[in-house]
Amino acid sequence: MSNIKSYAERIKNFDWSISEKELGYKEGDVINIGWYCSDRICKMGKADKLALIWEGLGGIEKKYTFNDVRLKSNTIGSFLRDLGIKNGDRVCLFLDKFPELYIGFLGILKIGAIAQPLFSAFGDESLHVRLDNAETKAIITQKRHVSKVRKILDQMPYVKQIIIVDYDGRKPLREREIAFSMDEVEPVENLEIFPSKAETTSVLHYTSGTTGQPKGVKHVHYSIISQYLTTKWVLDLREDDIYWCTADPGWVTGTSYGIIGPWSLGITQCALDTGFSAGSWYKFIEKHRVTVWYSAPTAIRSLMRAGDEVVKQHNLSSLRHLASVGEPLNAEAVIWSEKVFGKPFQDNYWQTETGSIMISNYPGMKVKPGSMGKPFPGITATVLNPKTYEPWEESGKIGLISFKPGWPAMLRTYWGNEETFKTKFKNGWYISGDRARIDKDGYFWFVGRDDDVINTGGHLVSPFEVESALLEHEAVAESAVVAKPDEINMEVVKAFVHLNPGYEASPELELKIMNFIRKKLSPLAMPQEIEYVDSLPKTRSGKIMRRILHAKEWGEEIGDTSTLEDDE
Ligand code: 6R9
């Protein structure tokens, strides 16, 4: 029997107090995610249970019990406090999927500081705009990435300390740098945990929009109420599970469901810090007897492409439940997974802003391949008519996916950008920025985004950020960035570029520009193709009409451009 038992029963009279009670929380109490995910689990008698099984490059393996996680997060918290980090200060985690990333996250929260995880493949410019926005006080990083921090350090007077977790003494430390080894220092048995309350800020995750700089999505400690119960009912985690969330904690799935969800339930999870290959992923599942696997469509499509033979070479019989998030999961991938793993990947939908799963397929509920499923109990979801912002009355109409505000993990604002935050609400609904239709059985079917943001392999890339970075290249006079179709990643970045006088369009220049973006922003944001153009389509007011270029890439009707001109 699954944890949710019956979806139909759970949606009746649902109340988040179910989760509060299970977590032993009452309104007004202290609620600290760091404590909940380690100390509380130890208090419940699970101190010696494995919390994290970690595998890195070269097959190195490390294991941590819940007591280890408790002690080591205490140690990190205490170290940060001694450096002068106080509650409310932003501490960035700029790390590969090291154990320090998972445990450091809790350490930061334990002292009431705000965790700001950033994807370790970010280049110096992506890093800089996000640190600048948060005025980050300390950065926890590693040798491999510290050069990117050094490059921009002069422009960041607010950064007081850079903590290097794998310092080997070979090269001297520089200004503001300090070494810290979680596994070598004396563990701190007792740490005074910051008495955070429900609305105390916990995490800042950065997400991309169509215009402007990335937005810092502000979450609070109370979010654990949503994350705990969605993990329990959607991912169906149980006492003896070995759980694997393939997401990187640089992104929201990796924190909400790669740290907070499983550990608030006291579940053993594993993490693999190596690149992707079908063989190594299956080997990992086989070796650790993974039972619940939470992944993403791009990975599933890559596995599908690797073929059925490699699946058969491994014993994957431990797998009991599979779930997916981040981008549209095509029906084909659902059917394939059912064929080769004996169970389908069950799709669910949510966003950095929602903080927890909003629409999902549940264990025991009929899966309609290609559908995202139904709203989580307690979540009021609809699709709004884009003209009136009223819910469509009949089923099957395409509208804006929207939610009634008030679930525990909802973003509280965008950091330093209350104005943009306010634009996300219309007629009392939170507007997600995605489009879908609801069928007559109440299942949601994803249609597309309602903006120009590119979703490449489950990662959101802002065309604005790429265009701004392109302008910094000496050869580029103007550019427009759109998504182009891709078999595995669904979408990849494509740039239309108008060159400055004196520059010749050539494949060499294309490579140079691509590399320039890869280093500045990230491999994800790097255009996979650059098309040289003499001019770009523009509105009368001079704004670039990305939609025309987008339609061409996707072989869609361009429509009436005279209306588009005013629209933009
Ligand atoms: C958790 C996460 C959010 C955006 C979201 C939507 C897309 C997420 C999806 C999906 C189709 C699904 N998205 N889940 N599209 N089907 N099941 O991914 O957060 O990085 O903020 O991305 O991803 O466009 O708005 P985030």
Boltz pocket constraint, residues with backbone or C-beta under 6 A from the ligand:
constraints:
  - pocket:
      binder: B
      contacts: [[A, 207], [A, 251], [A, 252], [A, 253], [A, 324], [A, 325], [A, 326], [A, 327], [A, 328], [A, 329], [A, 347], [A, 348], [A, 349], [A, 350], [A, 351], [A, 352], [A, 353], [A, 372], [A, 432], [A, 433], [A, 434], [A, 446], [A, 449], [A, 455], [A, 458], [A, 459], [A, 460]]
      max_distance: 6.0
